[in-house]
Amino acid sequence: MDKVCEKCDGTGWIPGESHGISAVTRCDCIFVERRDRIERSASIPPLYQTASLENFLLPKDNPVAARSLQSVMLNVRSYAREFPQTDKPGLLFVGEPGTGKTHLAVAAGRILMERGFECLFFDYQNLLDRIRSGYDAASGTSDREAYRTALDVEVLLLDDLGAHRTTDWVEDTVTSIITYRCNNRKALIATTNLPDVEAAAASGERGNLSPGGRDYRRTLGESIGMRARSRLFEMCRVIRMPAVEDYRIKKSRSL
């Protein structure tokens, strides 16, 4: 049985008086209930259910990386507090696997949810699989609505962007989602393990280069298409993660 608010007796309104006239005011429980509902429907994976800036682990044995990550955290906090009055409505975390990108993306989303914004988490590959299966007449309602949801939700958390075999259909679908959200100033918080020359140059890093000075891995632009990549950089504040020990290994050691 749900607990009834003692302040408003479950009505959502608190009776009172203003300038001698009977009046009612909204009870805080309405906002708490909305925040809880938003978080329950955000589909945050269990592994990141409690991820926040407060429990993000900084390396104790690498002061340079720790300072860089502190700067990243300040950037994330600034974005989340200023939203939606930000120069760009999204965040893009670029970096190697295990550097804490997903944790920080969810942490940013959690701050926005606490402020009343609706967020929805999707793994990139799972989203594309659901959109594709949605074309099947026998698919479930949620799969048929996945594409529309990715377009319309207030804040889309898209993890592991580009982690899917590139086809014309994938490129067109991703371009459509990113372009729509960009044109309508809808927030996109995304992470990617894929290298990007511009993101690396902006951070002063050379990335994972071969001895000859070239990175032969598939790039972000090659994976999602240059149109989508261009729109992504237009709408997102890009955060290049510093090179650190695998965050998952580091976190397991602290438990």
C-alpha positions in Angstrom: 0.0 0.0 0.0 1.4 3.4 -1.0 2.1 5.8 1.8 -0.2 8.8 1.8 1.4 12.2 2.1 0.7 13.6 5.6 0.9 17.3 4.4 -1.8 17.1 1.8 -3.5 13.8 2.6 -2.8 12.6 -0.9 -4.6 15.4 -2.7 -1.5 17.2 -3.9 -2.8 20.5 -2.5 -2.3 22.2 0.9 -5.1 24.4 2.1 -4.1 27.8 3.6 -4.8 31.5 3.6 -3.4 34.4 1.6 -4.2 38.0 2.5 -7.3 36.8 4.3 -8.6 34.7 1.5 -8.7 30.9 1.5 -6.1 29.4 -0.9 -4.3 26.2 -1.8 -0.7 25.6 -2.7 0.9 22.7 -4.5 2.4 20.1 -2.1 6.1 19.1 -2.6 5.0 15.5 -2.8 3.7 16.1 -6.4 7.2 17.0 -7.5 8.8 14.1 -5.6 6.3 11.7 -7.2 7.0 13.1 -10.7 10.7 12.8 -10.1 10.4 9.2 -8.9 8.1 8.3 -11.9 10.6 9.9 -14.3 13.5 7.9 -12.9 11.5 4.6 -12.9 10.7 5.1 -16.6 14.2 6.1 -17.7 15.3 2.5 -18.3 18.7 3.0 -16.7 20.6 -0.4 -16.7 21.0 -1.9 -13.2 24.8 -1.5 -13.4 24.3 2.2 -13.5 21.2 2.6 -11.4 23.0 4.6 -8.7 25.6 6.3 -10.9 26.1 9.9 -9.9 28.9 12.5 -9.8 29.2 12.0 -6.1 30.2 8.3 -6.5 32.4 8.7 -9.5 35.9 7.4 -8.6 38.9 9.5 -9.3 42.3 7.8 -9.7 44.4 8.2 -6.6 47.7 7.2 -8.2 47.5 9.5 -11.3 47.1 13.2 -10.2 47.2 14.4 -13.8 44.3 12.2 -14.8 42.5 13.0 -11.6 42.7 16.8 -12.4 41.5 16.1 -15.9 38.5 14.1 -14.7 37.7 16.8 -12.1 37.5 19.2 -15.0 35.2 16.8 -16.8 32.9 16.5 -13.8 32.7 20.3 -13.5 31.8 20.5 -17.1 29.1 17.9 -16.7 27.7 19.6 -13.6 27.7 23.0 -15.3 25.8 21.6 -18.3 23.2 19.8 -16.1 22.6 22.9 -13.9 22.3 25.3 -16.8 20.1 23.1 -19.0 18.1 24.0 -21.1 19.7 27.4 -21.2 22.9 26.0 -22.7 24.7 27.0 -25.9 24.3 23.4 -27.1 21.5 21.0 -25.9 23.7 17.9 -25.7 26.8 16.2 -24.4 29.1 13.8 -26.3 31.6 11.7 -24.3 34.4 10.5 -26.4 37.1 8.1 -25.1 38.5 4.6 -24.7 36.4 1.8 -23.2 36.4 1.8 -19.4 37.1 5.5 -18.8 33.7 6.2 -17.1 31.8 7.7 -20.0 28.5 5.8 -19.3 28.7 6.6 -15.6 29.1 10.3 -16.3 26.4 10.3 -18.9 23.9 8.7 -16.5 25.1 11.1 -13.8 24.2 14.1 -16.0 20.9 12.5 -16.8 20.2 11.9 -13.1 20.6 15.6 -12.4 18.2 16.5 -15.2 15.7 14.0 -13.9 15.9 15.4 -10.4 15.0 18.8 -12.0 12.0 17.2 -13.7 13.2 16.5 -17.2 12.2 13.2 -18.7 15.2 11.0 -19.8 15.4 7.7 -21.5 18.5 5.4 -21.8 19.1 3.3 -24.9 22.1 1.2 -25.8 22.8 2.2 -29.4 22.8 -1.3 -30.8 19.6 -2.3 -28.9 17.8 0.9 -30.1 18.6 0.1 -33.8 17.6 -3.6 -33.3 14.3 -2.5 -31.8 13.6 0.1 -34.5 14.4 -2.6 -37.2 12.1 -5.2 -35.5 9.4 -2.5 -35.3 8.8 -2.9 -39.0 7.7 -6.4 -38.4 3.9 -6.6 -38.1 4.3 -9.1 -35.3 6.5 -6.9 -33.2 5.4 -5.5 -29.8 4.1 -2.0 -29.3 7.3 -0.9 -27.6 9.4 -1.9 -30.6 7.0 -0.1 -33.0 7.3 3.0 -30.9 11.0 2.9 -30.4 11.9 5.2 -33.3 9.2 7.8 -32.3 10.4 7.7 -28.7 14.0 8.3 -29.7 12.8 11.4 -31.6 10.5 12.8 -29.0 11.8 12.1 -25.5 13.0 15.2 -23.7 16.5 13.8 -23.1 17.9 10.8 -25.0 20.8 9.0 -23.3 22.5 7.0 -26.1 25.3 4.7 -25.0 28.0 3.3 -27.2 27.2 5.3 -30.3 28.5 3.8 -33.5 28.8 0.2 -32.1 26.8 -1.4 -34.9 27.7 -2.7 -38.4 27.4 0.2 -40.7 24.8 -0.1 -43.5 22.8 2.4 -45.5 19.8 1.8 -43.3 21.8 2.3 -40.1 23.3 5.5 -41.4 20.0 6.9 -42.6 18.2 6.0 -39.3 20.9 7.5 -37.1 21.1 10.7 -39.2 17.3 11.0 -39.1 17.3 10.8 -35.2 20.2 13.1 -34.7 19.0 15.7 -37.2 15.5 15.8 -35.8 16.8 16.3 -32.3 19.3 18.9 -33.4 16.7 20.9 -35.4 14.3 20.8 -32.4 17.0 21.5 -29.8 16.2 18.3 -28.0 18.9 17.1 -25.7 21.1 14.1 -26.6 23.7 12.7 -24.1 25.8 10.2 -26.0 28.9 8.1 -25.4 31.3 6.6 -28.0 34.5 4.5 -27.9 35.2 5.5 -31.5 38.1 7.9 -32.3 37.4 11.3 -33.8 40.2 13.5 -35.1 38.5 16.7 -34.2 37.6 15.7 -30.6 41.2 14.4 -30.1 42.7 17.6 -31.5 40.5 19.8 -29.3 41.8 18.1 -26.2 45.4 18.1 -27.4 45.6 14.3 -27.6 46.9 12.2 -30.4 44.6 9.3 -29.7 45.6 5.6 -30.2 48.0 6.1 -33.0 50.2 3.5 -34.7 54.0 4.1 -34.9 53.5 5.7 -38.2 51.2 8.3 -36.7 47.9 7.0 -38.0 44.9 5.6 -36.3 43.6 2.7 -38.3 40.4 2.1 -36.3 37.0 2.9 -37.7 36.1 6.5 -36.8 32.9 7.9 -35.5 32.2 9.6 -38.9 32.7 6.3 -40.7 30.4 4.5 -38.3 27.4 6.8 -38.2 28.0 8.8 -41.4 29.5 12.3 -41.8 26.1 14.0 -41.9 25.1 12.6 -38.5 28.6 13.3 -37.2 28.4 16.9 -38.3 25.0 17.4 -36.7 26.2 15.7 -33.5 29.1 18.1 -33.1 26.7 21.0 -33.9 24.4 20.1 -31.1 26.7 18.6 -28.4 29.3 19.9 -26.0 32.1 17.4 -26.7 33.9 15.9 -23.7 37.1 14.0 -24.4 37.9 11.6 -21.6 41.5 11.4 -20.4 43.4 8.2 -20.7 43.0 6.4 -17.3 42.9 2.8 -16.0 39.8 0.9 -16.9 37.1 2.4 -14.7 35.2 -0.9 -14.3 38.4 -2.7 -12.9 39.2 0.3 -10.7 35.6 0.3 -9.3 35.6 -3.5 -8.6 38.8 -3.1 -6.6 37.1 -0.5 -4.3 34.2 -2.7 -3.5 
